[in-house]
Amino acid sequence: MNEKQITVRKLHPDGQLAFSYGMTLLHESPTRRDIFGIFQVGPHRQGRVVFEPGDHFYEAYFTDRPYNIYAVHKGDNPEMKCWYFNISGPAEFSADVITWTDYALDLILYPDGCLELLDQDELPGLGLDWPQYCQVWQGVKDLLFALKSEAPLLMPGLPEITLRSS
């Protein structure tokens, strides 16, 4: 089978390219693309998780949501390291490219059910206008609501993690 390769382009809020990388397309619809790749850099710490070379990333991008989703596994181990959510502008799709704008805030849902909001200190320095700033917090609100209500948010075929009761 010939697998379709996709380039992911992450942009800063000012439109400048932060970085790009290649992934393999798993599934697509007009508003969503699911892709897979193996982490090639690192190690890189985010919250309580360290992303390491060889980690498997299943990523979902949406044209109609202000976030994207990563399901992260240690290598080919089926056990989850975490669910990682980037607060972003809606993704844009072309034939073989996914472009998205990063708005700094990230949510991590750990296997033990704990949820952590990262990089709040970076938000004031991004120079966002009021609509972008509102979009960032709406994305956080939408994710928290979806996670709490267990709405179908995550990727089909991968294990789900539920929030720990408080």
N, C-alpha and C positions, 0 to 999 in steps of 0.2 A: 504494500500500500504506500502511496506517495503522500507523505504528511505535509500539510501546508505550513510554511513558516511565516510567523508574524513578527514585526518589529514593534516594540512598545517604546513610545517616546514620552518621557515625563518632562513636563514644562514647569518652570517657576511661574508665579502669578503674573510677572511682567512679560510672559511669553517666551523667555529665553529657555533654550534646551538645558535641562539639568543633566540628563543622561538618557541613553537608549540601550536596549538589549533585545536579543532574539528569543522567541518562544515558539512552541508548537500549538497550532489551533486544535482544540478538542471539539468545540461545538460553537455554532453561531446562529443568531437570529437577527432581525433588524435592529433590536435594542440591546443585545447582549452578546458578548464573546467570552467563552471560557478557553483558557490557554494553560499550557504546562511548560515548565522548564526546571532546570537544575541550577541551584545557586552556585555561582562561579567565583565570587569574591568573598572577602571576610577573613576571619570572623567579624561579625557586626552585632553589637548589643542594642536591643530595643526593649526597654522595660526589663522584665525578668527573663527574656528570651535572648539567646545568642543564635543568630543565623550563621551557619557554617557552610563551607564548600561541600557540595553534595546534597544539601537539603533539597527536598522536592517542594516546589511551589505550584499550586493550582490557583490560578488567578481568574477573577471574573470582573469584567468591565461593562458598564452600562451607559447608554446614551440618554437615559431618562432618570438617573439617580445621581445625587451629589456625593458619591463614594464609590470605591472599588474594594474588592474582597480578595484576600489571600488565605488559602488553607495551606499551612506549612507543616511538613512532615520531616522527621530526621531521616535523611536518606530515603530508601524505599520501604522503611518501616511504616506499617499502617497506623501506628499510634501518632496522634496529633501533637505537634509542638504548640500550636496556637492557631486561632483565627485572627487575622490582621486586617484592619479596615483603614483605608486611607480616605480622609475627607478631601474631596476634590470637586472640580467642575465636572459636569457630565462628559464622558468620553466621546471622542469623535473617531469614526471608523472610515478608513479607505480600504482599497482592495487587500492590502497586506500590511497595514499600519493601524495601530491603536495609539491615539494621542490623548493625553489627559493632563490637566493642570492640578498640581499639588498645592493644597492650602494648609500644609504643615501639621494640622491635628491628626492624630492617629488613635484608634481604639484597638486594644488587644484583648481578646477573650482567651483566657488560659484554660487548659484542660480541667483545672480544679473548679472552674466556674467563676473565677474572679475576673473582673473587668477593669482595665486601666486606661485612662486618657493621657496621651503623651503630647509633649511639645507645645503646651499652652504658652510657654515663655517665648516661642518663636512668632506667634500670631501677630503681636503689635508691630513687629519689624517688617512685615510683609508689604505694607503700604496698600492694603486692600481698600477699595471704596465701600460705601455702605451696603450696596446690594451683594457684593462678594462676601462681606463680613456676615451678613444675615444668612447667606447660603451656607457658609461654614457651620454656623450653629444649627441651622435647619437640618443639615446632614447628620450632625451628632444626635439631634432629637429624633430624626427618622430611624437611625440605627438603634438607639436605645429602645424606642417603641417596638421595633421589629424584633429585637432580641427578647424583650420582656414578654411580648405577646406570642412569641414563637411563630411569627409569620414566616411563610416560606421565603427565606432570604438567602440561605446558604446554597452551596452547590449540590445538585442531585448526585447520589452515589457515594458521597463522602460522609463520614460520621458527623453527627451534630453534637454540639456542646451546649448545655443549657446553663443559664446563670445560676449561681449559688444563691439560695434563699438568704435574705438578710434578716 
